[in-house]
Amino acid sequence: MSSALINTYESAAKMMAQMLIAARQGAWEKVTELEQSYMLKIEVIKSLEQSLRLQSVVLTTDQN
């Protein structure tokens, strides 16, 4: 797994923790802000995972 993917997962996890804190404080505007950033991180994760899958397929195909 790439370090970029791991770093992005860690960043998303930190955002989730921040959303939980904001929700407990009743700071719903902050929760919404964080949620939007979190969803962008999820899109980055999806893209990185797709890229890794494609690289894996290419490597597997090249070995044959």
C-alpha positions in Angstrom: 0.0 0.0 0.0 1.4 3.4 -0.9 2.3 5.9 1.8 0.1 8.5 0.1 -2.9 6.2 0.6 -2.0 5.5 4.2 -1.5 9.3 4.9 -4.9 10.1 3.3 -6.6 7.4 5.4 -5.0 8.9 8.5 -6.1 12.4 7.5 -9.6 11.2 7.0 -9.6 9.5 10.4 -8.5 12.7 12.1 -11.3 14.6 10.3 -13.8 12.0 11.6 -12.5 12.6 15.1 -12.8 16.3 14.7 -16.4 15.9 13.4 -17.3 13.8 16.5 -15.9 16.5 18.8 -17.8 19.2 16.9 -21.0 17.2 17.0 -20.7 16.7 20.8 -20.2 20.4 21.2 -23.3 21.1 19.0 -21.1 22.9 16.4 -23.2 21.7 13.5 -21.8 24.3 11.0 -18.3 23.0 11.8 -19.5 19.4 11.4 -20.9 20.3 7.9 -17.6 22.0 7.0 -15.6 19.0 8.1 -17.9 16.6 6.4 -17.3 18.3 3.1 -13.6 18.0 3.5 -13.9 14.4 4.6 -15.9 13.5 1.5 -13.1 15.1 -0.6 -10.6 12.9 1.2 -12.8 9.8 0.5 -12.7 10.7 -3.2 -8.9 11.0 -3.1 -8.8 7.6 -1.4 -11.0 6.1 -4.1 -8.7 7.5 -6.8 -5.5 6.3 -5.1 -7.0 2.8 -4.6 -8.1 2.7 -8.2 -4.6 3.7 -9.3 -3.0 1.0 -7.2 -5.4 -1.6 -8.6 -4.5 -0.5 -12.2 -0.8 -0.7 -11.4 -1.3 -4.2 -9.9 -3.1 -5.3 -13.1 -0.4 -3.9 -15.3 2.3 -5.6 -13.2 0.5 -8.9 -13.3 -0.1 -8.6 -17.1 3.5 -7.7 -17.7 4.7 -10.8 -15.8 2.8 -13.1 -18.1 
